[in-house]
Amino acid sequence: MSKLWPMLAGCFWFVLYAPTKIADGQENALTAFPQLDSGQDWPWWRGPSRNGFASSTARPPTEFGPSENVRWSSPVPGRGHGSPIVVGGRVYLATADESTQTQSVLAYDLVDGQGLWRRDISRGGFPANNHPKNTEASTTLASDGQRLYVTFFHHKSIQLTALDLQGQTVWQKIVGPFDPRRYEYGYAPSPLIYKNLVIVAAEHDGDSSIAAFDRLRGTQQWRIPRPSNITFSSPVVAHVAGRDQLLISGSDKVCSYDPAAGQPLWETPGTTAATCGTMVWSGDLVIASGGYPKAETLAVKADGSGEVVWRNRQKCYEQSMLVVDGYLYGLTDRGILYCWRVSDGREMWRQRLAGPVSASPVLAGGHIYWANEAGIMYVLRPNPERFELVAENRLGNEAFASPAISGDLMLLRVAQRSSTARQENLVCIGP
């Protein structure tokens, strides 16, 4: 394990480093889902507030390792980069067995890590090629507290499946065709739950769209045509500039739609052809970064004017970013951590860490947790004045999935790779 900084304890820690508030406009992200608990559940990609923020009461350990603050570790069959979610005292995640071409959903007990059930969703039809850094289970599940929603790419299409919490299929739909030819790099966007809808992106160099389905019955509610251009970003809903907006980057544009009706609100040229990260926001600004073949991070006014307030030539391609108290933290592909002021893009500081980076950060207990692909978890204190490293931790030697937070617990999907074998594990970190 890398050298650790001492961790302050007890009330002294609490007084000095009280957790940062949830971003403006996100306190009510769970109001449509009364079965969910914002303090204990991490029900979808990037957590309850959709921006990487844990509950203000969450305080996972800042220091951990194979023999330190590990509550339990359970083997994960197959391979996947989808992050765990936590709902009702259980942990769920997607996985894929490439040898049998099987895609599955797994359930574990949050208390002891015991495997509860496995549901095979599909068999066969895997693409002939995929990017070596992608998997056939790279999406994160979403849950409304009563059902689980998962998307998989197989048989040249995207399939959306609804399960109950015991793993029984409620309904299943084909979202649309998906057969990339120019860039055979697989699929990545996670399903998005918004009120009574499940929203799924399927964008490739063919018939592309974002579609919404009724959560209870699976009937299609709307469909937005998208450019025929492969991109990998998950759509997100943010309450910004006075209204809910469905935001997504890619295809050389930053776009906003009405999430209830699927109608365009505004778009502006920006980022690049392919992006992977999920957009973030602060005040009336939304921020996107990417990608391929160019590099750009930019902030756009979300009031419909399409005004680009600032831009630079840095990129967070696979990983998403984090906004804390009006400052944007981005760990670039090359492993350089930047702090920018959101209002004008001013660079406050930069610090070289280690890349490459695929996982996205979370904010919990007043600290930023951010892992690189080699399995090093950096724990940082958000501070626009200077870089503050709290700890470096390591579990395994491969980390692509992002953490999930449940109270004082942190769930990590990591892997140990050798020259002859690879084993994934779901690890629960707790004080």
N, C-alpha and C positions, 0 to 999 in steps of 0.2 A: 504493500500500500504506500502511496505517496505520503509525504510529510503532511501532517494535519496541524491546523491551528487549534489552540485550546478553545473549548466551547464554554461560554459563560452559562451559568446555571441559575435555576430558581427565579425568584422575583426580580433579582438584579438584572437578569437577562430580559425579563418581560418589560421592565421599565425602560431600558435602553433601546430595545429593538422590538417595539410593539408592531404587530402586523400592519401592513399597508391596506387601506380600504379597497374594496372592489371598485373597478372603474365606473365612472359616471354612466348611468343609464343601464347598468347590468344587474342591479339589485333584484329586479323582477324577472330575471330570465327563467325562473322555475315556477312562476305563478300559474301557468297552464298545466302544471304537473304536480298535483297535490300529494301524490305518493312519494315524491322525491324529497330528500332532506339535504339542503345545501351544505350542511356541516359534515355529513357522513358520506354522501353519495358523490361520485364522480361519473356522471351518467353518459357522457359522450366526449368526443374529441375536444380537447382543450378545456374540459371541466365545466362546472355549472354555469359560469359566466361567459363561456365560449372564448375566453381570451387568455387562458393559462393561469388565472387567479384561483387559488384555493380559498376556502372559508377564512374569515378573519380570526377564527379560533384555532385554526390548524397550526401545529408546531411539530413537524417531523424532525428527527435528529439531523444535525448538520454533519455529524461524523458517523461513518459506518464502514464495515468491511466484513470479510468472511467470518470473523469471530467477534464482531462488535455490532450491537444493535440490530441483529438479524432475528426477527421473530420466527420466520420459517422460510424454507425454500422448497419449491415443488417443481419436478421436471415437467416440461412442456413437450408433448410429442410434436414431431414435424418442425416446420419452420414458418416464421411470419414476422412482420415488422409492425403489425397493428398493436396499438397501445391497450393496456388493460382498462376496463371500466369497473366501477364499484357501485352496486345497487342493492340495498336491503341486506347488507351483511354478506354479500357474495361478490366474487370477482369473476368477470367474464372476459374472454378474448377469443379472437379468431386464429386459426392455424391451418396449415396445409401440409399434407404428406405428398411430396413430389414423386415418390416412387410408385405410389398407388393412384396418384392424381385425385386425391380426396381433400375436400375443403370442409372444415368443421368448426363448430363453436364449442368452447370448453367452459365449465363452471367449477369454481373452487370456493371453499369456505374461507371467509376472511379471517376467522379466528385462528385456525390451525393450518390452512393451506390444503386441506384434504380435497382431493378431486371428487366432485359431486356427480357430474354427468358429462357426457360427450355426445353431441349431435352432429352426425355427418350430413352436410347440406347438399353436396354435389359430388359426383364422381366422373372423372374423365373430362376430355375437352380442353385440357390445358394448352396454352399457346406453344407453338414450336420453339419460340425464342422469348427471352425476357432479359431485362437489364440485369447484370450480375449483382447489383446492389438492391434490386427489387425482389419481391417474393410473390407467391400466389395468395398471400393473406396479409396484405399491407394496410388494409383498412381497419379503422377502429369502430367497434360496435356503438350503437346508440340505444338508449332505453328511456321510456317514459314512466318507468316504475311499475309497469304491468306487462310490458312486452319488450323483447329485444329485436333490433333491426340490424341486419348485416348485409353487405354487398360483396359479391364475388364475381370475378371475370372467368368465364369458361364457355366453351362451345361458341366462341365468337360473339358473345353478348354479355351484358351486365345483368345479373340477377339480384333482386331484392327479396329477402326473406324475413318474415315476422315470426318470431317464436314467443311462446309464453316463458315464464321464468323457470319452468321445469324442462324446457328444451323441446316442447312439442310445437310442431309447425302450425301457425294460425293461418297464414296465407303466403303466397309466393307469386312474384311477378317478374317478367322480363322488362327491364327498364328501357333497353334499346340495343341496337347492334354495337359491337365494339371489335374492330378487326384492324388494328394499326398495321400499316405496311411500310411506311417510310422509316418510322422509329418503332421497332418492336420492343418496347420497354415496359410492357405490362400496364397495370392499373393501380391507382392509389387513393382517389377521393373517398372520404368517409361519408356515410349518410348523415343528414342534418335533420333534426326534429324541430319543427316550429308549429306551435299550437296544435291543430288537428292534422298536420301534414308531416310526411317524411319526404325530404328533398334529396335527390341524387343527381350527380353530374356524370355524364358519359361523353367525354370529348376525345376524339381521335381524328385521323385524317380520313374521315368518312362522314356519315350521317350523325352529327353530334347534337346534343341537347342537354338541358337541365330539366328534370321532370319532378313533379310533386304528386304523391299518392296519399290517399286517406289512411290515417294511422290504423283505424279499426278494420276497414274492409279491403284496403289495398286498391281501391278504384282510383284511376288517374284523375287528378283535379286540374292540372295545367301542365304545359310543356313549352319551354323556351328554346327556339333554335339557337345553336351556337356555331361559331366558325368551324370548318373542317380542318382542325389543327390539334395535334395531340398536346395535351397539357394535363397536369396532375394535381392541381390545387383543389382543396375541399372548399365548397362554398360556406359562408358563415353569415348569420343574421346579427346585425348590430343596431341598437337604437341610437341613431346619430343624425344631427341636423333636424331634430324634431320628429323623426319617424323611424319605424323599422325598415332596414334596408338589407337586402340580400346582396352580399359583396363577393366578387370573385375576380381574380386576375388571370392573365394568359391571353394568347393570341394577340399580343402587342396592344392590349387594352386593359383598362381598369373599368369594370362595369358594376352598375347597381340596378337591382330589380325590386319590384314590390313582391315580398315573399308570400303574401296572401293570394295575389291574383296572377303572379308570374308576368307582370307587365314591366317593360323597360322604364327605368327612371332617368338614368344618365350614363354616359360613358365618356372616357377620355383616353387618348393614346398614352401608353406608358408601359413600363417594365419591358418585357421581351416576348418572344414567341411562346416559349414553354416556361411555366412556373410550377412550383410544388407547394410552397408555403401558403398558409392561410392568412388572409389580411387581418390587420389590427387597426385600432382607431383610438382617437383621443379628441375630446371636444367635438368640433365639426370637421375634423380631418380624418381621412382614412389613409392607411399606409400599406404599400405593397412592395415586394422585393422579388428578384429573380435575376437570372435564370439561364436560359439557353436560347440563342447562342451569345447574347450580350449580357451585360451586367448592369442592373439599375435598382436603386431604391428611391421611391418617391412618395410624397404626401400630396393628397388631392382634397380640395374642398368638397364636402358631400352635400352641398346645398343645391346641386343641379347645375352650377356654373361650369363645372369641369376644370376649374382653375388649378393648375399645378403650383403649389406653394413653394416646394423645393424638390430637388432631386440630386442624387450623387451616383457615382459609378461603382458602388459596392453591391455585393449580392449575397443574400441568404437564399439559396436555391431550394434545397429540400427542406430545410428547417424554417419554422415560423419565428417571429420576433416577439418581443414583450414590451408593453408600455407601462411604466410605473411613474405616477405623479408627474405626467407631462414630459417624460424622457423616454426615448426609445433605445432599447438594448438589442443589438444584433450581433450574433456570433457568426461570422462569415464562413464560407466554405473553406477558406485557408486557415481558419482557426484564430482570426483576429476579432477580439471583442470590441465593439464600438458603443459609445453612448452619445446619442444625438438629442438635441432639444427638438421636441416635436413641432413647436410653433414656427421655427424658421430653419431647421435642419442643421443648426450649428453643431459642429463636432466638439463635444466636451472633453473627451479623452478616448484613447485607444490602448489596447493591451494585447500583446501576442500571447495566445494560449497554444493549443495544439488541435489541428484538424486531422482529417476531414470531419464534418459535422452533418448528421442527418436528423437527430432528435430535436424536439422543440422544448423550450424551457417552461417551468412552472414557477409561480411565486407562492411561497408558503412560509408562514412564521416570520415574515419580513426578510426572507432570503430568496434568491434566485437559484434554482437547481437546473443545471444544464450539462448534458453528457455529450461527449464526442464518440465517434464510431469505435474507438479503441477501448471504450468502457470506463473512461475517466469521467467521474461526475464532479464538476466544479460547483462549489457552493459560494455564492457571491452576495455581498450586501449592496443593494441598489443605492448608488450615491453618485449624483451628477458631478460632484467636485473631484472625485478621484476613484480609481479602481480599488476595490476592497475584496480580497480573497479571504474567505472564512475557512474553507477546507477543500482538499482534493481527496476523493474516495474512489475505490475501484471494486467492482464485483464482476468477475468474468473479464473477457478481453474483447467483447463485441457488444455494442449498444446502439440500436437503431430506433427502438420504440421510446416514446416519451413517458414520463412518470404519471401516475394517478395518485391523488391524495384523498385519504379518508380519515378525518380527524387528525390524530397525531401519527398516522401510518402513511407510508409511501410504498406504492407497488411499482416494481420495476420488472421489465422483461429484458433479460440479458442472456448472453450465450458465452460458453467456453469453447473455443475452437483450438484444435491441434492440427498437426499435419495429416492425421488419419481420421479424425472424428470431430463432430460438433454437437453440443447439447445445449438446448435452450432451457432456461429456468425462470419461473415466476417467483420473485423474491419480495417478501414483506419486511420493510424496515420500520422499526418502532422503538420508542425510548424504553 
